[in-house]
Amino acid sequence: MRRGIRTIVGLLIIMVVLLTVGFVSAQEVDAEGKLVGRWDFLMKCGKCHSIERPMTRRKTPEQWRFTVKTMHGKSHDWLTEKQVEGIIYFLSSKSLFESKCTGCHSNDRALDVIMNKDEWSKTVKNMQKKENSNISDKEADQIITYIYTIQGGF
């Protein structure tokens, strides 16, 4: 009984902290659920295992889809389809960032720089112009969203 109460109190504290720092609010969730994917990932996936586990894995978007769908299959009522798609989008964006950006830049170099969304957009678009860049416009948008949300921005 005490363990369950401690878990609930711990989750409430995390939620209050995240909301206080502007992490997410109901009004900031976009229609496609792209930005809320990180929120659902933290709150739902972190319930059963540490979030470090999936954050340290490198998988293709197809592999993330398989993994998240497998987890969803264990308890269908734990996540809605929209939440599943948001989590897949978030984790796929992480993989895309790692495959396209960390070949030239360290993870820390990119994620330690704090910029607004327009600045990130300009930076990533400049990277697209490089001779050996193979970043499509769709991938650039996904990378920009990932970096910006990872830093807690919306």
C-alpha positions as CSV (number, residue, x, y, z in Angstrom):
1,M,0.0,0.0,0.0
2,R,2.7,2.5,1.0
3,R,4.7,1.6,-2.1
4,G,1.8,2.5,-4.3
5,I,1.2,5.8,-2.6
6,R,4.9,6.7,-2.9
7,T,4.7,5.9,-6.6
8,I,1.7,8.1,-7.1
9,V,3.2,10.9,-5.1
10,G,6.5,10.6,-7.1
11,L,4.6,10.8,-10.4
12,L,2.6,13.8,-9.2
13,I,5.8,15.6,-8.2
14,I,7.4,14.9,-11.6
15,M,4.3,16.1,-13.4
16,V,4.1,19.3,-11.3
17,V,7.8,20.0,-12.0
18,L,7.5,19.4,-15.7
19,L,4.4,21.6,-16.0
20,T,6.0,24.3,-13.9
21,V,9.1,24.5,-16.2
22,G,6.8,24.7,-19.2
23,F,7.4,21.2,-20.4
24,V,3.9,20.6,-21.7
25,S,0.3,21.7,-21.2
26,A,-2.9,20.5,-22.7
27,Q,-3.0,23.6,-25.0
28,E,0.5,23.0,-26.3
29,V,-0.1,19.5,-27.7
30,D,-0.2,19.7,-31.5
31,A,-3.0,17.9,-33.4
32,E,-0.7,15.1,-34.6
33,G,0.6,14.3,-31.2
34,K,4.2,14.8,-32.2
35,L,5.2,17.0,-29.3
36,V,3.3,15.0,-26.7
37,G,5.2,11.8,-27.6
38,R,8.0,12.7,-25.3
39,W,5.5,13.4,-22.4
40,D,3.8,10.0,-23.0
41,F,7.2,8.3,-23.3
42,L,8.3,9.7,-19.9
43,M,5.1,9.1,-18.1
44,K,4.0,5.8,-19.6
45,C,7.1,3.9,-20.7
46,G,9.0,5.0,-17.5
47,K,6.4,3.3,-15.4
48,C,7.6,-0.2,-16.3
49,H,11.3,0.4,-17.0
50,S,13.9,3.2,-16.8
51,I,13.8,5.7,-19.6
52,E,17.6,5.3,-20.0
53,R,17.0,1.9,-21.5
54,P,15.3,3.0,-24.7
55,M,17.2,6.3,-24.8
56,T,20.5,4.5,-25.1
57,R,19.2,2.1,-27.9
58,R,19.8,2.9,-31.5
59,K,16.9,1.6,-33.7
60,T,15.4,2.4,-37.0
61,P,11.9,3.8,-37.0
62,E,10.6,0.4,-38.1
63,Q,12.3,-1.2,-35.1
64,W,10.9,1.4,-32.7
65,R,7.4,0.8,-34.2
66,F,7.8,-2.9,-33.5
67,T,9.1,-2.3,-30.0
68,V,6.4,0.2,-29.0
69,K,3.6,-1.9,-30.6
70,T,5.0,-5.0,-28.7
71,M,4.9,-3.0,-25.4
72,H,1.4,-1.7,-26.2
73,G,0.3,-5.3,-26.8
74,K,1.1,-6.2,-23.2
75,S,-1.6,-3.9,-22.0
76,H,-3.9,-2.3,-24.6
77,D,-5.6,0.0,-22.2
78,W,-2.4,1.6,-21.0
79,L,-1.9,3.7,-24.1
80,T,-4.2,5.0,-26.8
81,E,-3.3,4.6,-30.5
82,K,-2.5,8.4,-30.6
83,Q,-0.1,8.0,-27.7
84,V,1.5,4.9,-29.3
85,E,2.1,6.9,-32.5
86,G,3.5,9.9,-30.5
87,I,6.0,7.7,-28.7
88,I,7.0,6.1,-31.9
89,Y,7.5,9.5,-33.5
90,F,9.6,10.7,-30.5
91,L,11.8,7.6,-30.5
92,S,12.1,7.6,-34.3
93,S,13.1,11.3,-34.1
94,K,15.8,10.4,-31.6
95,S,17.2,7.8,-34.0
96,L,17.0,10.1,-36.9
97,F,18.9,12.8,-35.0
98,E,21.5,10.3,-34.0
99,S,22.0,8.9,-37.5
100,K,22.0,12.3,-39.3
101,C,23.6,14.6,-36.8
102,T,26.0,12.7,-34.5
103,G,28.2,11.5,-37.4
104,C,29.7,15.0,-37.4
105,H,28.7,16.4,-34.0
106,S,28.8,14.9,-30.6
107,N,25.4,14.4,-28.9
108,D,26.4,16.8,-26.2
109,R,27.5,19.5,-28.7
110,A,24.1,19.6,-30.3
111,L,22.0,19.2,-27.2
112,D,24.0,21.5,-24.9
113,V,23.3,24.5,-27.2
114,I,20.0,26.2,-26.1
115,M,18.2,27.9,-29.0
116,N,14.6,28.8,-29.8
117,K,12.8,26.8,-32.5
118,D,13.6,29.4,-35.3
119,E,17.3,29.2,-34.5
120,W,17.2,25.4,-34.5
121,S,15.4,25.6,-37.8
122,K,18.0,27.8,-39.3
123,T,20.8,25.7,-38.0
124,V,19.4,22.4,-39.3
125,K,18.5,24.0,-42.6
126,N,22.1,25.2,-42.9
127,M,23.3,21.6,-42.3
128,Q,21.0,20.4,-45.1
129,K,23.0,22.7,-47.5
130,K,26.3,20.9,-46.7
131,E,27.7,18.9,-49.6
132,N,27.5,15.5,-47.9
133,S,24.2,16.1,-46.2
134,N,21.5,13.6,-46.9
135,I,18.8,15.2,-44.8
136,S,15.4,15.6,-46.5
137,D,13.0,18.4,-45.6
138,K,10.8,16.0,-43.7
139,E,13.7,14.7,-41.7
140,A,14.9,18.2,-41.0
141,D,11.5,19.1,-39.6
142,Q,11.5,16.0,-37.4
143,I,15.1,16.7,-36.2
144,I,14.2,20.3,-35.3
145,T,11.1,19.1,-33.4
146,Y,13.1,16.5,-31.6
147,I,16.0,18.8,-30.5
148,Y,13.6,21.5,-29.4
149,T,11.3,19.2,-27.4
150,I,14.3,17.4,-25.8
151,Q,15.3,20.8,-24.4
152,G,11.9,21.3,-23.0
153,G,10.7,23.8,-25.5
154,F,7.4,24.1,-27.3
